[in-house]
């Protein structure tokens, strides 16, 4: 299909002037047994966030390694700040006063992340199976120094795609407002019991707005909503 240059230029200008919506559909799931036994999530050990960004342009998909690293750090900060706001006490993965060697701890963290990556697709596709104790990382999670004083280990991941101006304009001209492809990013949290390794909670947030330039605005309120729904921290009951 040959696109008229004047139309193409006009569409780019029009798209640039349009406001970007920051609507964030969100949902969560938590193992019912946590509330059934009078327990809750009041403290957490944070694993390093892992994100993946790609750019979609006229030449296809490209990696965004520099932006991915920065976004990973941003997502970690956003999630930590809202867990604290919910009343959840956060503990470092690698405390300064640990007796274990740095290499040993790095290997533990690496193995746990590898195990999580291995089951994360199943968790995302069938999160309700959390209620049937279907997913676990194994009791090696207890080897993390922070695990002894934490209720859960938190895994944070992000997946996003960014369309270039040219790609947006081309799709608009070709398909109109019904284009199935747009910029968007998802933030996913999974929580594993700090002693058994069982996955006990899951949160997924999706945003089609400025998720990359302002992740706090894109995900902050949605995180608060889901944390209240899950009765985390100060809103949850504390076990005996």
Order of alpha helices (4+ residues) and beta strands (2+ residues): alpha-beta-alpha-beta-beta-beta-alpha-beta-alpha-beta-alpha-beta-beta-alpha
